Amino acid sequence: MALGAAWLGGWSVAARWTVTVAVLGAWLLGASLLRERAIRAVQTVANVLGALREGDYSVRARGASAGDDLGLAFLELNALADLLRRQRLGAMEATALLERVMSEVDVAVFALDAAGALRLVNRAGARLLGRREEQALARAASELGLAPLLEGPAAEVREAAFRGRTGRYAVRRSVFRLEGSPHTLLVLTDLSRALREEERLAWQRLLRVLGHEINNSLAPIRSVAQSLRTRMRPPAASPEVVEGLDLIGARAEALSRFMAAYARLARLPAPRPARMEVGSWVMRCAALERRVSVRVSAGPPACLAADADQLDQALINLITNAADAVCEGGGGAVDVGWEAGPDAVDVWVRDEGPGLPPSANVFVPFFTTKPGGSGIGLVLARQIAEAHEGALTLENRGDRPGAVARLRLPLVQPEAAAP
């Protein structure tokens, strides 16, 4: 309208061109401002969306308000960024909680892909395999000994062997998808250790009751037998009576020692770990056996975090049993040594005796095949090993007569070994 009035209203040439330049300049300036505002708004939206796509939820759009349409769009975009940030934080916290639970639960959990390669394992699973988590990942199930457990019913109780140790496990297997590919979730629960723990608690309760009742009866029996033995001397009493009193006192004293030995099993304290070197420990215990020749096969240097007194007791019991077997078999030697792996050390005791009896009760309290044996040595040794997160196995030698006991104990990790 201004241009029409200027050019059609009979204005002078200078006025016409002045108005024309002014109108065109104002129009160009307004169009540039509008274009800049539109482009900046699109760039702001693009920047915020790009940050969200990259996982950066801290970027926000300025000028968000409910006063105009563009500000309302920025307001909704910022609300979306806040929502995604809260969801990501919740997912991270849930993942951290899941990882903590997976690492702390005493159940072995494995996740394998369609090719049978291990993709996920928790701390209990790595301990069961005898490998570190990074050493077990990406390895085939057949290499790790998990292949037989991937067949059969999805839920069952079966025997399985890991690191030469056979036990009963509750097997649970299911299928899930990860990134569109099927994976197998395998969960193993060691039932043998739980059953042994319940068995140990039952034996402890039984021993406490028996020890209390038997000791209450033995004390007056020993006292009366000693008093009568003191008063009854030949010829006042016949030799048969004196011999009978001596027998009563001796058997009461032997039964008292017998119950005291079993009371040690019921009162075994929790281990007090301290740094100890495997070589000096094995040498010290082997030097205590003098009846037979004990040969020590030194392994690589290794350190344990364990209760030295309890481990001394466990290894001495194993060496003593091996020496008893050699003496029973008519001669031979006892070999002691150790082998160190990445996470654990195996201390073995081999003898050249007659071997193990055909019985599954070698670790049952009160069971013994030795005359005058108490049946407590192996039980106590296994209890000490399991209290140190280890294991004790006993089997016959395959190459020659005799038996071998293997005491497996976890090694000190490198970060814990630093002074």
C-alpha distance (Angstrom), angle and dihedral (degrees) to the residues before:
residue distance angle dihedral
M1 . . .
A2 3.82 . .
L3 3.79 91.2 .
G4 3.80 91.3 47.1
A5 3.80 92.1 50.5
A6 3.81 91.2 47.1
W7 3.79 97.0 48.6
L8 3.79 99.4 35.1
G9 3.78 100.3 36.4
G10 3.80 98.1 72.0
W11 3.82 96.0 -104.7
S12 3.76 122.7 162.2
V13 3.78 119.7 -92.4
A14 3.81 93.0 -110.6
A15 3.80 91.8 51.2
R16 3.79 91.4 47.3
W17 3.83 93.7 52.9
T18 3.81 92.8 42.0
V19 3.78 91.9 54.5
T20 3.81 91.3 42.8
V21 3.83 93.3 52.3
A22 3.82 91.6 45.2
V23 3.80 93.8 49.9
L24 3.79 94.6 45.5
G25 3.84 91.4 46.7
A26 3.80 91.7 50.5
W27 3.80 90.8 48.0
L28 3.80 93.2 49.8
L29 3.81 92.1 47.1
G30 3.79 92.3 50.1
A31 3.78 92.5 46.6
S32 3.83 90.7 49.7
L33 3.80 91.9 50.5
L34 3.79 92.0 48.6
R35 3.81 91.1 47.8
E36 3.82 91.8 48.6
R37 3.76 91.5 50.3
A38 3.81 92.7 49.6
I39 3.80 93.8 45.9
R40 3.83 92.7 46.9
A41 3.79 91.0 50.4
V42 3.81 91.2 51.0
Q43 3.81 91.0 46.6
T44 3.82 91.0 49.6
V45 3.79 91.1 51.8
A46 3.81 90.6 46.4
N47 3.82 92.4 49.4
V48 3.80 93.5 49.5
L49 3.81 92.6 46.2
G50 3.82 90.8 47.4
A51 3.80 90.8 51.4
L52 3.80 90.5 49.9
R53 3.81 90.3 49.6
E54 3.83 89.9 52.3
G55 3.80 91.6 49.2
D56 3.81 96.6 -107.2
Y57 3.80 105.7 133.4
S58 3.80 96.5 172.3
V59 3.84 96.8 82.5
R60 3.82 115.7 99.7
A61 3.82 134.5 -177.9
R62 3.81 116.4 -115.6
G63 3.78 121.5 -135.7
A64 3.79 95.5 41.1
S65 3.80 110.2 161.2
A66 3.77 140.5 133.6
G67 3.81 92.8 -121.6
D68 3.82 98.0 90.6
D69 3.77 138.2 16.6
L70 3.81 95.9 -104.5
G71 3.82 92.7 48.7
L72 3.80 89.1 48.3
A73 3.82 89.5 54.0
F74 3.81 90.4 50.6
L75 3.81 89.5 48.7
E76 3.81 92.1 54.2
L77 3.82 90.9 45.7
N78 3.83 91.3 53.6
A79 3.81 90.1 47.2
L80 3.81 89.1 53.1
A81 3.83 90.2 51.2
D82 3.82 90.8 50.6
L83 3.80 91.1 49.1
L84 3.81 92.8 49.7
R85 3.80 90.6 47.1
R86 3.80 92.0 53.3
Q87 3.80 91.6 46.2
R88 3.80 91.8 49.6
L89 3.80 91.5 48.3
G90 3.80 90.2 49.6
A91 3.81 91.1 48.5
M92 3.81 91.3 49.6
E93 3.80 91.7 49.3
A94 3.82 91.2 47.2
T95 3.81 90.5 48.8
A96 3.80 91.5 48.7
L97 3.81 90.4 49.4
L98 3.80 91.1 48.2
E99 3.80 91.7 49.8
R100 3.81 90.5 48.7
V101 3.79 92.0 49.8
M102 3.81 91.5 45.8
S103 3.79 91.7 51.2
E104 3.81 95.3 45.7
V105 3.81 100.3 41.9
D106 3.80 113.9 97.8
V107 3.81 93.2 -134.1
A108 3.80 123.8 99.8
V109 3.83 111.2 -121.5
F110 3.80 123.2 -171.9
A111 3.81 131.4 178.4
L112 3.81 117.4 -163.0
D113 3.78 129.2 -175.7
A114 3.81 126.9 -130.7
A115 3.83 90.8 -85.2
G116 3.81 92.1 55.5
A117 3.81 95.9 -108.2
L118 3.79 118.7 141.3
R119 3.81 112.4 -111.2
L120 3.80 103.0 167.1
V121 3.80 135.0 21.1
N122 3.78 132.3 166.0
R123 3.79 128.1 -140.0
A124 3.82 94.6 -91.8
G125 3.80 90.5 51.2
A126 3.79 92.6 50.5
R127 3.81 89.9 48.8
L128 3.80 90.2 50.5
L129 3.82 91.1 51.7
G130 3.80 92.2 44.8
R131 3.82 92.0 -126.2
R132 3.76 137.7 104.3
E133 3.78 116.6 -103.0
E134 3.80 93.9 -110.7
Q135 3.83 90.0 48.9
A136 3.81 93.2 51.8
L137 3.82 99.0 45.4
A138 3.82 118.4 99.8
R139 3.83 91.9 15.1
A140 3.79 121.4 126.6
A141 3.80 120.3 -100.2
S142 3.81 90.6 -123.4
E143 3.80 90.4 56.1
L144 3.80 91.6 51.1
G145 3.81 95.0 45.4
L146 3.82 93.8 -112.5
A147 3.80 98.1 111.4
P148 3.86 96.3 90.7
L149 3.81 89.8 52.7
L150 3.83 91.7 57.6
E151 3.81 90.3 67.5
G152 3.76 131.6 67.6
P153 3.81 129.4 30.9
A154 3.79 118.4 -4.8
A155 3.81 91.1 -125.0
E156 3.78 121.9 33.0
V157 3.80 145.6 123.2
R158 3.78 113.7 -115.7
E159 3.78 142.9 152.3
A160 3.79 119.9 -99.6
A161 3.80 134.5 173.5
F162 3.79 124.3 -136.8
R163 3.81 123.3 174.6
G164 3.80 89.7 -7.8
R165 3.79 92.8 -55.6
T166 3.82 118.5 117.5
G167 3.77 120.8 -154.7
R168 3.79 143.9 150.3
Y169 3.78 116.7 -94.3
A170 3.78 134.5 -174.7
V171 3.83 104.2 -130.6
R172 3.82 121.8 -155.0
R173 3.77 120.3 179.0
S174 3.81 131.4 179.9
V175 3.81 139.2 159.2
F176 3.80 127.0 -120.2
R177 3.79 135.1 167.8
L178 3.77 126.3 -118.2
E179 3.82 118.6 -175.3
G180 3.78 88.3 -14.6
S181 3.83 95.4 -55.8
P182 3.83 122.6 111.4
H183 3.80 115.9 -113.8
T184 3.79 132.0 -176.3
L185 3.79 121.8 -128.2
L186 3.82 112.2 -153.8
V187 3.81 120.9 -171.0
L188 3.82 121.3 -173.0
T189 3.79 124.6 -170.2
D190 3.79 117.2 -167.8
L191 3.79 104.3 -133.0
S192 3.80 95.6 174.5
R193 3.78 94.3 67.0
A194 3.80 93.1 46.0
L195 3.79 91.1 49.0
R196 3.79 91.1 48.3
E197 3.79 90.2 50.5
E198 3.80 91.2 52.1
E199 3.79 89.4 45.4
R200 3.80 90.5 50.4
L201 3.81 92.0 50.5
A202 3.81 90.4 48.7
W203 3.82 91.0 50.6
Q204 3.80 90.7 47.9
R205 3.80 92.3 52.6
L206 3.79 90.7 46.0
L207 3.80 92.6 48.1
R208 3.79 92.1 49.6
V209 3.80 91.4 53.7
L210 3.80 94.4 42.7
G211 3.79 92.8 44.6
H212 3.78 92.3 51.1
E213 3.80 95.4 47.6
I214 3.80 96.6 40.3
N215 3.80 94.7 46.0
N216 3.81 90.5 49.5
S217 3.81 88.3 55.2
L218 3.79 97.6 40.4
A219 3.79 95.6 53.6
P220 3.85 96.1 64.2
I221 3.82 91.2 38.6
R222 3.80 91.7 56.5
S223 3.79 92.0 42.8
V224 3.82 94.4 49.8
A225 3.83 92.5 43.9
Q226 3.81 91.5 51.8
S227 3.81 92.5 46.6
L228 3.79 92.9 49.6
R229 3.79 91.4 44.9
T230 3.79 90.2 53.7
R231 3.81 93.4 50.4
M232 3.77 98.8 40.2
R233 3.76 109.1 70.3
P234 3.80 126.4 155.2
P235 2.98 128.6 -59.8
A236 3.84 88.9 23.4
A237 3.81 89.0 58.8
S238 3.75 130.6 28.6
P239 3.81 119.6 -109.6
E240 3.81 89.0 -113.9
V241 3.82 91.3 59.4
V242 3.82 92.2 47.8
E243 3.78 90.9 47.0
G244 3.80 90.5 48.9
L245 3.81 92.0 50.9
D246 3.79 90.4 48.8
L247 3.78 89.8 50.5
I248 3.80 91.9 49.4
G249 3.79 91.9 50.1
A250 3.81 93.4 45.4
R251 3.80 94.4 48.5
A252 3.81 92.0 45.6
E253 3.81 89.6 51.7
A254 3.83 91.3 47.2
L255 3.80 91.7 49.1
S256 3.79 89.6 49.3
R257 3.80 90.8 53.2
F258 3.80 89.1 45.9
M259 3.81 92.2 55.5
A260 3.80 91.6 43.5
A261 3.79 89.3 56.5
Y262 3.81 91.1 52.8
A263 3.78 91.3 45.7
R264 3.80 87.5 63.5
L265 3.80 88.1 61.9
A266 3.80 91.4 53.4
R267 3.81 94.1 45.4
L268 3.80 100.2 44.0
P269 3.82 104.2 143.8
A270 3.77 125.2 -137.7
P271 3.82 112.4 -86.1
R272 3.80 119.2 -98.2
P273 3.82 102.6 -145.7
A274 3.79 121.2 -142.2
R275 3.78 132.5 161.0
M276 3.81 112.7 -84.6
E277 3.80 134.0 169.3
V278 3.81 116.9 -123.5
G279 3.81 96.9 -143.5
S280 3.80 96.5 55.0
W281 3.80 90.9 43.6
V282 3.82 93.7 53.6
M283 3.82 92.9 43.4
R284 3.80 91.5 49.7
C285 3.80 94.3 51.5
A286 3.82 94.7 42.4
A287 3.81 91.5 53.3
L288 3.82 91.2 60.8
E289 3.83 94.5 66.9
R290 3.82 110.2 84.0
R291 3.81 103.7 161.2
V292 3.81 96.3 77.9
S293 3.78 137.0 17.1
V294 3.82 111.6 -84.5
R295 3.81 113.1 -162.2
V296 3.78 117.4 -161.9
S297 3.82 119.9 -151.0
A298 3.78 104.8 -161.9
G299 3.79 117.6 -140.7
P300 3.81 130.9 -166.4
P301 3.82 119.6 -56.1
A302 3.79 111.3 -83.0
C303 3.80 137.8 166.4
L304 3.79 131.8 -148.6
A305 3.77 134.0 -162.1
A306 3.80 98.6 -140.3
D307 3.78 147.1 120.1
A308 3.80 103.1 -84.6
D309 3.82 94.9 -159.0
Q310 3.80 93.6 53.2
L311 3.81 94.1 44.7
D312 3.81 89.7 48.9
Q313 3.77 88.6 54.8
A314 3.82 93.1 48.3
L315 3.82 95.5 47.9
I316 3.82 93.2 43.3
N317 3.81 89.0 53.5
L318 3.81 90.9 51.9
I319 3.80 93.4 47.5
T320 3.81 90.9 46.1
N321 3.81 91.4 51.7
A322 3.82 90.1 49.0
A323 3.82 91.0 49.8
D324 3.82 90.7 48.8
A325 3.81 89.6 51.9
V326 3.82 91.3 50.2
C327 3.80 92.1 49.1
E328 3.79 90.3 47.8
G329 3.80 91.4 49.9
G330 3.78 92.9 53.4
G331 3.79 101.5 -105.6
G332 3.75 145.4 -23.9
A333 3.76 138.2 115.9
V334 3.80 139.8 -83.1
D335 3.80 120.8 -126.2
V336 3.80 121.4 -156.0
G337 3.79 126.4 -177.4
W338 3.77 145.6 130.0
E339 3.79 141.3 -128.1
A340 3.82 122.9 -156.8
G341 3.80 123.5 -145.7
P342 3.79 130.4 -176.7
D343 3.82 94.2 -82.0
A344 3.80 107.8 9.0
V345 3.78 143.6 32.4
D346 3.82 124.3 -134.1
V347 3.80 115.5 -147.7
W348 3.79 111.0 -167.3
V349 3.80 132.4 -167.2
R350 3.83 116.7 -164.1
D351 3.78 126.7 -173.5
E352 3.80 135.6 -174.9
G353 3.78 96.5 -136.1
P354 3.81 130.8 119.4
G355 3.81 93.6 -74.1
L356 3.77 133.0 -122.5
P357 3.80 121.5 -33.5
P358 3.83 116.8 -109.3
S359 3.79 92.7 -100.6
A360 3.78 137.2 106.0
N361 3.81 92.3 -146.7
V362 3.80 99.8 83.7
F363 3.81 90.1 113.4
V364 3.82 95.4 43.5
P365 3.82 116.0 107.3
F366 3.83 115.6 -111.5
F367 3.84 90.8 22.8
T368 3.79 114.8 119.1
T369 3.79 138.1 147.2
K370 3.83 95.4 -161.6
P371 3.80 121.9 93.8
G372 3.77 107.4 -110.0
G373 3.82 92.3 9.2
S374 3.79 120.4 144.3
G375 3.80 98.6 -150.9
I376 3.79 92.4 -129.8
G377 3.82 105.7 101.7
L378 3.81 99.4 80.4
V379 3.80 93.4 38.5
L380 3.78 91.5 52.1
A381 3.82 92.3 45.3
R382 3.82 92.3 52.2
Q383 3.79 91.6 46.1
I384 3.80 90.2 52.9
A385 3.82 91.3 47.8
E386 3.80 93.4 51.0
A387 3.80 91.1 45.9
H388 3.83 85.9 60.2
E389 3.85 92.0 49.9
G390 3.80 89.5 -103.0
A391 3.79 138.2 110.2
L392 3.81 140.5 -128.0
T393 3.79 123.0 -147.6
L394 3.79 130.1 -178.9
E395 3.80 125.7 -164.0
N396 3.78 142.2 151.0
R397 3.78 119.9 -93.3
G398 3.77 114.5 -106.3
D399 3.79 99.7 -153.5
R400 3.82 99.1 49.1
P401 3.81 142.0 -4.5
G402 3.76 115.0 -65.2
A403 3.79 140.8 65.0
V404 3.78 136.0 -95.0
A405 3.81 127.0 -147.8
R406 3.82 118.2 -158.8
L407 3.77 120.8 -160.1
R408 3.82 111.0 -167.3
L409 3.81 118.4 -165.2
P410 3.83 131.6 172.8
L411 3.79 116.6 -106.8
V412 3.79 125.8 -128.1
Q413 3.81 108.7 -93.8
P414 3.84 116.2 -120.3
E415 3.79 93.6 -111.0
A416 3.81 90.9 50.3
A417 3.80 92.5 46.4
A418 3.79 94.3 62.4
P419 3.83 112.3 103.2
